[in-house]
Amino acid sequence: MNKRTISLSGHIIDSLTLTRTMAIIMDKGGEFDILEINVGRKKSDISRAKIEVSADSPELLESILDELSVLGASIDELKEVQLVASTKDKVAPEGFYSSSNHTTHIFYGGNWIPVEDIEMDCLVVVDEKNRRAFVKPIAEVKAGDKIVVGLDGVKVTPPHRSREEHQVFEFMNSDVSSEKPLMNVIRGIAEEMKEIKSKGGKIGIVGGPAIVHTGSGKYLASLIREGYIDVIMAGNALATHDIESNLFGTSLGIEVETGKIVAHGHTHHMRAINKINRSGSIKNAVEDGTLTGGIMYECIKNDVPFVLAGSIRDDGPLPDVITDVIEAQKLMRKYAQEVDMVIMISTMLHSIAMGNLLPSRVKSICVDINPSTVTKLSDRGSAQVLGIVTDIGTFLPLLYNALMDD
C-alpha cells in the first residue's frame, strides 16, 4: 500500500473541506486515517488536521493527492519542487503540475516563494536566476523553461470562508437558485463595490448583448461615467448593439424604450458597424461626433479600457474587435490580475472564459437568467463565484440605485 501524509488548515469544518477531502479519497478508491485533528473553538481560530492517505498504486495515490491539492491539502514531507526543462515549444514534461486558481507557493531554494499571476489550468515555471515562479499557459511554453513536475513542494491556499454574519459572499456557498433574497444580495454587492473603490481597487464587467436588449445599457453607461467600472470585457455583440441603440434607438431592430418592431430594423446593427468603419474606430467615432452616448461612448470619454474578443459568429465585426482569440485572451489575462471584483452579466462563453482566468481571490459575481451558466462556472473550478439567477433588466437598475443611495 502506498501512503502519504497530508495536512489541512483553516476553517476546514464549517467550509466542509474536511468532509470533501474524505469523500474524494473514498470516491477515487483510496483509504484514509485521521492521525490528528485540532478543531478551533472561537470564530478567529482555525482548525488543523493530519490525514494519512493510502492507495493501491503510486499512480492512484498521485491522482488523489492532485485533486486534494485544490482543496488546500499539503504534503507533510517537505521536499523541494522538482523542475524539468521543456524540450519543445508548447510542450510540457510529463507529470507537470497543473495550477489551480488559488494562492500558491512552491518550496524552492529552501524558501516558500509565491507563484505570480496565478490562474487555473496553467503550468508553473521557475526563473532560477531571479528565484521567481509564475504561471504560463501551455501555448506560451518555450523550450528550456523549467517547469514544476509533481506535487512535492507545492502549497495551495484556498480563500477562507468568512465567519462574519450577513456577508454577501457567503451566498457563494449555497446552491445556484433564483430564490435568493435579491435586494439583500444587490445591496451587499453595492457595499462591496463602494469599499473596493474607496481603497483604490478596480472592478471589471464581463457583459453580453442582453444588457442592451433589456434596456439596461444606460445603467451600465452611468456606472462607467460615475467611476465604478475600470474595464469592460465583451464580444462584438455588446458593442455593436450598444452603438446601434445610440444611433437608431434599437437593439436587434427592436426599439429599446418601447419594445416595438421597427421596419427594416434588422439591418440596423450592420448599419451601425458601417458607420464605425467609416470613422475608423469607436474612439474616432466619439471624437468626430458620430457616437454621442452609450456604454462604448462612456468608455472612450472616461478612459476605461475594453477588450472585445471576436468569435466565428460575428457580423462585421467592429474595427476594435480582436479577431485573434489568443491575443484577446492575453489581454483579458492581464486585466484578470489587476481587478478586485468582476461582475459577469448574461454571457455564458465570456463568463466561463473569464472564470478560467481569474485568481480565486477576486470577488466574482455571475448574473444570468439561465442557472446553467452559473453552474458551468462552478463546474469549471470557479467556486468563488456568487451566482445570481435573475433578469439582467432587473439587476442593473437595482444595482445602480443601490450604489447611488447615500
C-alpha positions as a Python dict, from the first residue, in 0.01 Angstrom:
ca = {
    (1, 'M'): (0, 0, 0),
    (2, 'N'): (135, 343, -100),
    (3, 'K'): (95, 615, 164),
    (4, 'R'): (148, 989, 210),
    (5, 'T'): (50, 1218, 497),
    (6, 'I'): (-131, 1543, 421),
    (7, 'S'): (-219, 1847, 631),
    (8, 'L'): (-527, 2068, 620),
    (9, 'S'): (-564, 2402, 796),
    (10, 'G'): (-817, 2685, 808),
    (11, 'H'): (-1191, 2675, 861),
    (12, 'I'): (-1194, 2316, 741),
    (13, 'I'): (-1504, 2213, 938),
    (14, 'D'): (-1766, 2477, 850),
    (15, 'S'): (-1637, 2509, 493),
    (16, 'L'): (-1678, 2129, 457),
    (17, 'T'): (-1316, 2098, 341),
    (18, 'L'): (-1254, 1805, 574),
    (19, 'T'): (-1570, 1628, 456),
    (20, 'R'): (-1486, 1688, 91),
    (21, 'T'): (-1131, 1559, 149),
    (22, 'M'): (-1257, 1229, 287),
    (23, 'A'): (-1516, 1200, 10),
    (24, 'I'): (-1255, 1249, -264),
    (25, 'I'): (-1026, 986, -113),
    (26, 'M'): (-1306, 728, -91),
    (27, 'D'): (-1463, 811, -429),
    (28, 'K'): (-1130, 761, -605),
    (29, 'G'): (-1070, 424, -438),
    (30, 'G'): (-823, 526, -169),
    (31, 'E'): (-828, 495, 209),
    (32, 'F'): (-757, 742, 488),
    (33, 'D'): (-666, 750, 852),
    (34, 'I'): (-707, 1072, 1055),
    (35, 'L'): (-384, 1093, 1255),
    (36, 'E'): (-452, 1425, 1427),
    (37, 'I'): (-727, 1685, 1441),
    (38, 'N'): (-746, 2014, 1628),
    (39, 'V'): (-1078, 2200, 1599),
    (40, 'G'): (-1086, 2576, 1657),
    (41, 'R'): (-1316, 2682, 1940),
    (42, 'K'): (-1361, 3050, 1851),
    (43, 'K'): (-1455, 3233, 1531),
    (44, 'S'): (-1100, 3359, 1497),
    (45, 'D'): (-947, 3012, 1547),
    (46, 'I'): (-851, 2785, 1262),
    (47, 'S'): (-870, 2407, 1263),
    (48, 'R'): (-595, 2164, 1162),
    (49, 'A'): (-591, 1801, 1060),
    (50, 'K'): (-331, 1544, 958),
    (51, 'I'): (-454, 1260, 740),
    (52, 'E'): (-269, 955, 609),
    (53, 'V'): (-383, 879, 255),
    (54, 'S'): (-335, 528, 114),
    (55, 'A'): (-381, 381, -233),
    (56, 'D'): (-303, 55, -410),
    (57, 'S'): (-72, 215, -666),
    (58, 'P'): (158, 518, -684),
    (59, 'E'): (-43, 644, -982),
    (60, 'L'): (-374, 631, -790),
    (61, 'L'): (-216, 798, -487),
    (62, 'E'): (-77, 1076, -708),
    (63, 'S'): (-421, 1124, -865),
    (64, 'I'): (-586, 1154, -523),
    (65, 'L'): (-324, 1397, -394),
    (66, 'D'): (-355, 1605, -709),
    (67, 'E'): (-729, 1651, -652),
    (68, 'L'): (-682, 1718, -281),
    (69, 'S'): (-426, 1990, -352),
    (70, 'V'): (-703, 2207, -499),
    (71, 'L'): (-872, 2199, -156),
    (72, 'G'): (-553, 2325, 4),
    (73, 'A'): (-411, 1994, 123),
    (74, 'S'): (-33, 1999, 153),
    (75, 'I'): (201, 1700, 173),
    (76, 'D'): (369, 1683, 513),
    (77, 'E'): (702, 1551, 393),
    (78, 'L'): (875, 1873, 290),
    (79, 'K'): (1061, 1842, -37),
    (80, 'E'): (1172, 2099, -289),
    (81, 'V'): (979, 2121, -611),
    (82, 'Q'): (1101, 1908, -895),
    (83, 'L'): (1187, 2109, -1206),
    (84, 'V'): (1210, 1959, -1553),
    (85, 'A'): (1305, 2157, -1863),
    (86, 'S'): (1068, 2166, -2156),
    (87, 'T'): (1226, 2013, -2466),
    (88, 'K'): (998, 2185, -2718),
    (89, 'D'): (785, 2496, -2753),
    (90, 'K'): (425, 2441, -2635),
    (91, 'V'): (515, 2103, -2482),
    (92, 'A'): (538, 2040, -2107),
    (93, 'P'): (722, 1749, -1943),
    (94, 'E'): (512, 1450, -1840),
    (95, 'G'): (361, 1479, -1492),
    (96, 'F'): (365, 1859, -1495),
    (97, 'Y'): (181, 2034, -1213),
    (98, 'S'): (-144, 2190, -1339),
    (99, 'S'): (-228, 2503, -1141),
    (100, 'S'): (-550, 2591, -962),
    (101, 'N'): (-679, 2948, -929),
    (102, 'H'): (-591, 2963, -558),
    (103, 'T'): (-293, 3135, -397),
    (104, 'T'): (3, 2900, -449),
    (105, 'H'): (358, 2880, -315),
    (106, 'I'): (643, 2648, -408),
    (107, 'F'): (930, 2536, -187),
    (108, 'Y'): (1242, 2628, -382),
    (109, 'G'): (1595, 2713, -269),
    (110, 'G'): (1500, 2649, 94),
    (111, 'N'): (1219, 2907, 88),
    (112, 'W'): (850, 2922, 7),
    (113, 'I'): (808, 3159, -287),
    (114, 'P'): (475, 3278, -429),
    (115, 'V'): (356, 3178, -773),
    (116, 'E'): (283, 3504, -952),
    (117, 'D'): (-23, 3581, -1167),
    (118, 'I'): (-197, 3264, -1051),
    (119, 'E'): (-457, 3117, -1287),
    (120, 'M'): (-612, 2774, -1326),
    (121, 'D'): (-504, 2515, -1583),
    (122, 'C'): (-156, 2658, -1636),
    (123, 'L'): (199, 2539, -1577),
    (124, 'V'): (426, 2674, -1304),
    (125, 'V'): (757, 2798, -1450),
    (126, 'V'): (1056, 2889, -1234),
    (127, 'D'): (1308, 3162, -1315),
    (128, 'E'): (1606, 3009, -1134),
    (129, 'K'): (1828, 3316, -1175),
    (130, 'N'): (1583, 3555, -1007),
    (131, 'R'): (1417, 3291, -784),
    (132, 'R'): (1068, 3372, -911),
    (133, 'A'): (780, 3146, -1005),
    (134, 'F'): (492, 3232, -1234),
    (135, 'V'): (226, 3058, -1442),
    (136, 'K'): (225, 3007, -1816),
    (137, 'P'): (-49, 2867, -2035),
    (138, 'I'): (78, 2570, -2231),
    (139, 'A'): (64, 2766, -2557),
    (140, 'E'): (331, 3004, -2423),
    (141, 'V'): (579, 2741, -2304),
    (142, 'K'): (925, 2772, -2459),
    (143, 'A'): (1191, 2505, -2495),
    (144, 'G'): (1418, 2525, -2192),
    (145, 'D'): (1151, 2657, -1949),
    (146, 'K'): (1197, 2498, -1605),
    (147, 'I'): (854, 2357, -1520),
    (148, 'V'): (728, 2220, -1188),
    (149, 'V'): (652, 1848, -1205),
    (150, 'G'): (451, 1658, -945),
    (151, 'L'): (308, 1783, -616),
    (152, 'D'): (612, 1788, -389),
    (153, 'G'): (697, 2137, -268),
    (154, 'V'): (363, 2286, -378),
    (155, 'K'): (132, 2456, -127),
    (156, 'V'): (-215, 2577, -225),
    (157, 'T'): (-418, 2815, -5),
    (158, 'P'): (-787, 2845, -97),
    (159, 'P'): (-971, 3158, 22),
    (160, 'H'): (-1111, 3111, 371),
    (161, 'R'): (-1486, 3118, 420),
    (162, 'S'): (-1582, 3431, 612),
    (163, 'R'): (-1738, 3373, 955),
    (164, 'E'): (-1891, 3718, 970),
    (165, 'E'): (-2270, 3731, 961),
    (166, 'H'): (-2459, 3882, 667),
    (167, 'Q'): (-2164, 3876, 429),
    (168, 'V'): (-2292, 3878, 71),
    (169, 'F'): (-2022, 3642, -50),
    (170, 'E'): (-2141, 3380, 197),
    (171, 'F'): (-2402, 3310, -71),
    (172, 'M'): (-2132, 3152, -284),
    (173, 'N'): (-2152, 2851, -53),
    (174, 'S'): (-2514, 2781, -146),
    (175, 'D'): (-2666, 2615, -449),
    (176, 'V'): (-2746, 2821, -756),
    (177, 'S'): (-3102, 2940, -713),
    (178, 'S'): (-3344, 3208, -824),
    (179, 'E'): (-3484, 3221, -470),
    (180, 'K'): (-3205, 3417, -306),
    (181, 'P'): (-3314, 3747, -146),
    (182, 'L'): (-3227, 3962, -448),
    (183, 'M'): (-3240, 4307, -288),
    (184, 'N'): (-3022, 4200, 5),
    (185, 'V'): (-2768, 4046, -231),
    (186, 'I'): (-2760, 4353, -456),
    (187, 'R'): (-2719, 4587, -158),
    (188, 'G'): (-2433, 4368, -39),
    (189, 'I'): (-2267, 4382, -381),
    (190, 'A'): (-2309, 4761, -388),
    (191, 'E'): (-2141, 4791, -47),
    (192, 'E'): (-1853, 4568, -163),
    (193, 'M'): (-1813, 4785, -474),
    (194, 'K'): (-1806, 5105, -269),
    (195, 'E'): (-1547, 4957, -34),
    (196, 'I'): (-1327, 4840, -322),
    (197, 'K'): (-1337, 5182, -490),
    (198, 'S'): (-1270, 5363, -161),
    (199, 'K'): (-946, 5164, -134),
    (200, 'G'): (-842, 5239, -491),
    (201, 'G'): (-937, 4895, -619),
    (202, 'K'): (-1064, 4802, -963),
    (203, 'I'): (-1390, 4649, -1086),
    (204, 'G'): (-1442, 4480, -1422),
    (205, 'I'): (-1755, 4396, -1620),
    (206, 'V'): (-1786, 4095, -1849),
    (207, 'G'): (-2101, 4161, -2047),
    (208, 'G'): (-2327, 4020, -2314),
    (209, 'P'): (-2567, 4198, -2554),
    (210, 'A'): (-2868, 4127, -2329),
    (211, 'I'): (-2752, 4429, -2129),
    (212, 'V'): (-2860, 4640, -2425),
    (213, 'H'): (-3158, 4427, -2534),
    (214, 'T'): (-3321, 4467, -2189),
    (215, 'G'): (-3278, 4845, -2187),
    (216, 'S'): (-3011, 4828, -1915),
    (217, 'G'): (-2731, 4973, -2124),
    (218, 'K'): (-2795, 5321, -1987),
    (219, 'Y'): (-2734, 5196, -1633),
    (220, 'L'): (-2402, 5036, -1723),
    (221, 'A'): (-2306, 5353, -1911),
    (222, 'S'): (-2387, 5553, -1597),
    (223, 'L'): (-2177, 5322, -1378),
    (224, 'I'): (-1883, 5381, -1610),
    (225, 'R'): (-1941, 5757, -1601),
    (226, 'E'): (-1965, 5752, -1219),
    (227, 'G'): (-1625, 5581, -1195),
    (228, 'Y'): (-1735, 5239, -1069),
    (229, 'I'): (-1614, 5036, -1369),
    (230, 'D'): (-1246, 5010, -1465),
    (231, 'V'): (-1252, 4767, -1758),
    (232, 'I'): (-1512, 4613, -1992),
    (233, 'M'): (-1463, 4269, -2145),
    (234, 'A'): (-1714, 4154, -2404),
    (235, 'G'): (-1758, 4050, -2765),
    (236, 'N'): (-1860, 4220, -3084),
    (237, 'A'): (-2232, 4192, -2999),
    (238, 'L'): (-2239, 4408, -2682),
    (239, 'A'): (-2053, 4692, -2850),
    (240, 'T'): (-2246, 4666, -3177),
    (241, 'H'): (-2590, 4669, -3017),
    (242, 'D'): (-2488, 4944, -2776),
    (243, 'I'): (-2382, 5156, -3074),
    (244, 'E'): (-2697, 5057, -3266),
    (245, 'S'): (-2903, 5170, -2966),
    (246, 'N'): (-2734, 5509, -2964),
    (247, 'L'): (-2755, 5564, -3339),
    (248, 'F'): (-3101, 5420, -3411),
    (249, 'G'): (-3272, 5369, -3075),
    (250, 'T'): (-3297, 4996, -3144),
    (251, 'S'): (-3132, 4671, -3041),
    (252, 'L'): (-3163, 4386, -3291),
    (253, 'G'): (-3413, 4607, -3467),
    (254, 'I'): (-3643, 4641, -3164),
    (255, 'E'): (-3700, 4985, -3010),
    (256, 'V'): (-3525, 4973, -2674),
    (257, 'E'): (-3768, 5206, -2499),
    (258, 'T'): (-4099, 5071, -2635),
    (259, 'G'): (-4026, 4714, -2747),
    (260, 'K'): (-4183, 4785, -3086),
    (261, 'I'): (-4054, 4619, -3404),
    (262, 'V'): (-3911, 4876, -3644),
    (263, 'A'): (-3945, 4829, -4021),
    (264, 'H'): (-3613, 4708, -4162),
    (265, 'G'): (-3473, 4735, -3808),
    (266, 'H'): (-3291, 4404, -3854),
    (267, 'T'): (-3040, 4593, -4070),
    (268, 'H'): (-2956, 4850, -3802),
    (269, 'H'): (-2672, 4655, -3643),
    (270, 'M'): (-2494, 4630, -3979),
    (271, 'R'): (-2556, 4999, -4045),
    (272, 'A'): (-2407, 5074, -3702),
    (273, 'I'): (-2093, 4873, -3785),
    (274, 'N'): (-2070, 5053, -4119),
    (275, 'K'): (-2078, 5395, -3951),
    (276, 'I'): (-1800, 5298, -3710),
    (277, 'N'): (-1598, 5154, -4000),
    (278, 'R'): (-1636, 5487, -4177),
    (279, 'S'): (-1490, 5665, -3872),
    (280, 'G'): (-1216, 5403, -3840),
    (281, 'S'): (-1266, 5307, -3475),
    (282, 'I'): (-1501, 5357, -3181),
    (283, 'K'): (-1271, 5626, -3043),
    (284, 'N'): (-1270, 5811, -3374),
    (285, 'A'): (-1649, 5786, -3390),
    (286, 'V'): (-1674, 5956, -3050),
    (287, 'E'): (-1427, 6227, -3150),
    (288, 'D'): (-1594, 6302, -3484),
    (289, 'G'): (-1942, 6318, -3327),
    (290, 'T'): (-2082, 6001, -3485),
    (291, 'L'): (-2126, 5832, -3147),
    (292, 'T'): (-2275, 6052, -2875),
    (293, 'G'): (-2374, 5819, -2591),
    (294, 'G'): (-2391, 5467, -2454),
    (295, 'I'): (-2156, 5214, -2299),
    (296, 'M'): (-1875, 5239, -2552),
    (297, 'Y'): (-1903, 5619, -2563),
    (298, 'E'): (-1856, 5637, -2185),
    (299, 'C'): (-1557, 5401, -2206),
    (300, 'I'): (-1387, 5638, -2451),
    (301, 'K'): (-1481, 5956, -2264),
    (302, 'N'): (-1367, 5816, -1926),
    (303, 'D'): (-1053, 5631, -2045),
    (304, 'V'): (-1195, 5293, -1944),
    (305, 'P'): (-1019, 5019, -2142),
    (306, 'F'): (-1220, 4747, -2314),
    (307, 'V'): (-1144, 4409, -2468),
    (308, 'L'): (-1378, 4300, -2746),
    (309, 'A'): (-1297, 3937, -2822),
    (310, 'G'): (-1423, 3812, -3157),
    (311, 'S'): (-1589, 3483, -3248),
    (312, 'I'): (-1685, 3291, -3560),
    (313, 'R'): (-2044, 3419, -3547),
    (314, 'D'): (-1959, 3792, -3551),
    (315, 'D'): (-2109, 4030, -3805),
    (316, 'G'): (-1864, 4287, -3933),
    (317, 'P'): (-1706, 4285, -3686),
    (318, 'L'): (-1640, 4631, -3546),
    (319, 'P'): (-1286, 4755, -3620),
    (320, 'D'): (-1198, 4742, -3247),
    (321, 'V'): (-1279, 4371, -3215),
    (322, 'I'): (-974, 4148, -3163),
    (323, 'T'): (-1031, 3861, -3403),
    (324, 'D'): (-728, 3662, -3286),
    (325, 'V'): (-881, 3496, -2979),
    (326, 'I'): (-541, 3409, -2831),
    (327, 'E'): (-441, 3776, -2841),
    (328, 'A'): (-776, 3869, -2684),
    (329, 'Q'): (-717, 3606, -2416),
    (330, 'K'): (-375, 3753, -2334),
    (331, 'L'): (-530, 4095, -2282),
    (332, 'M'): (-812, 3952, -2069),
    (333, 'R'): (-548, 3764, -1868),
    (334, 'K'): (-370, 4094, -1797),
    (335, 'Y'): (-684, 4261, -1664),
    (336, 'A'): (-781, 3950, -1465),
    (337, 'Q'): (-472, 4004, -1249),
    (338, 'E'): (-548, 4374, -1195),
    (339, 'V'): (-910, 4367, -1078),
    (340, 'D'): (-1051, 4313, -729),
    (341, 'M'): (-1405, 4231, -845),
    (342, 'V'): (-1561, 4110, -1167),
    (343, 'I'): (-1932, 4112, -1249),
    (344, 'M'): (-2020, 3873, -1532),
    (345, 'I'): (-2354, 3957, -1691),
    (346, 'S'): (-2558, 3744, -1934),
    (347, 'T'): (-2279, 3593, -2138),
    (348, 'M'): (-2209, 3223, -2088),
    (349, 'L'): (-1898, 3181, -2300),
    (350, 'H'): (-1726, 3502, -2191),
    (351, 'S'): (-1814, 3432, -1826),
    (352, 'I'): (-1664, 3083, -1837),
    (353, 'A'): (-1356, 3217, -2015),
    (354, 'M'): (-1309, 3490, -1757),
    (355, 'G'): (-1373, 3247, -1472),
    (356, 'N'): (-1085, 3035, -1603),
    (357, 'L'): (-851, 3336, -1597),
    (358, 'L'): (-940, 3481, -1256),
    (359, 'P'): (-748, 3414, -934),
    (360, 'S'): (-984, 3290, -662),
    (361, 'R'): (-901, 3599, -452),
    (362, 'V'): (-1104, 3815, -697),
    (363, 'K'): (-1462, 3861, -581),
    (364, 'S'): (-1675, 3739, -869),
    (365, 'I'): (-2045, 3767, -945),
    (366, 'C'): (-2225, 3592, -1231),
    (367, 'V'): (-2573, 3720, -1320),
    (368, 'D'): (-2780, 3525, -1569),
    (369, 'I'): (-3141, 3423, -1624),
    (370, 'N'): (-3012, 3073, -1703),
    (371, 'P'): (-2898, 2877, -1393),
    (372, 'S'): (-2675, 2652, -1605),
    (373, 'T'): (-2443, 2945, -1680),
    (374, 'V'): (-2356, 2982, -1313),
    (375, 'T'): (-2342, 2605, -1267),
    (376, 'K'): (-2094, 2568, -1552),
    (377, 'L'): (-1866, 2826, -1390),
    (378, 'S'): (-1866, 2629, -1066),
    (379, 'D'): (-1810, 2300, -1251),
    (380, 'R'): (-1507, 2451, -1422),
    (381, 'G'): (-1349, 2529, -1085),
    (382, 'S'): (-1461, 2889, -1028),
    (383, 'A'): (-1614, 2800, -692),
    (384, 'Q'): (-1564, 3155, -561),
    (385, 'V'): (-1833, 3293, -794),
    (386, 'L'): (-2151, 3432, -639),
    (387, 'G'): (-2434, 3323, -869),
    (388, 'I'): (-2749, 3529, -913),
    (389, 'V'): (-3028, 3391, -1129),
    (390, 'T'): (-3238, 3686, -1242),
    (391, 'D'): (-3325, 3903, -1540),
    (392, 'I'): (-3047, 4149, -1613),
    (393, 'G'): (-3314, 4411, -1682),
    (394, 'T'): (-3394, 4388, -1311),
    (395, 'F'): (-3041, 4352, -1176),
    (396, 'L'): (-2858, 4650, -1329),
    (397, 'P'): (-3117, 4918, -1242),
    (398, 'L'): (-3134, 4788, -884),
    (399, 'L'): (-2755, 4781, -856),
    (400, 'Y'): (-2725, 5134, -993),
    (401, 'N'): (-2987, 5265, -749),
    (402, 'A'): (-2819, 5087, -457),
    (403, 'L'): (-2485, 5249, -549),
    (404, 'M'): (-2644, 5592, -577),
    (405, 'D'): (-2814, 5563, -235),
    (406, 'D'): (-2636, 5757, 37),
}
